[in-house]
Amino acid sequence: MIPGLVLAALTASAGTGLATIRYDAPPPNFPIQTPRGIEYLSSLRGRVVVIDFWATWCDVCTAEMKYFVRAQETFGNRIAVVTISDELHDVAANYFRLSNIELPLVEDVDGAIFRSYSIPKIPVTLVLDPAGDVSYVSVGGLSWEELERAIEQAQAEGAPSGASTEQHTDTSRPN
């Protein structure tokens, strides 16, 4: 029972709903397989990054996947979208192939990235500003409007001329 209380206290103190993730700080780094080879999350600094933790069995996750595709199409090379699944090898990749989704996918088969981000349930979405710092967290599903607003806010935070620092968090949404 005490470890649960400690986790709850850590989660509450983070303000993000994720025990190990803080606003205005970079999240844990991890490798991303790309057509050009392996890159790291930190190498994406300079543009807004959207990180989506999801699984093929999660109806909310698969329903909101269209928003991540739309974000990539809408914002182009100003953002990078990275999806992370902890399912067995090739399960999420096959889903992407069958659904004609062309987004970067990290297969976290051993769950190391999920653990380092303290993902309690899915879906979870993080938006990083161009400096690589967390500016938005959604634990649970989100709408296109929420995602678009979070990306635009992160872009503004990365702007050199005194951009707003308002943070958006949605930690109350159910799976």
Secondary structure, DSSP 8 states (H G I E B T S, - for coil): -HHHHHHHHHHHHHSSSSTT--TTS-----EEEETTEEEEGGGGTTSEEEEEEE-TT-HHHHHHHHHHHHHHHHHGGGEEEEEEE-SSTTHHHHHHHHHT----EEE-TT-HHHHHTT--SS-EEEEE-TTS-EEEEEES---HHHHHHHHHHHHHHTSTTT-----EEE-----
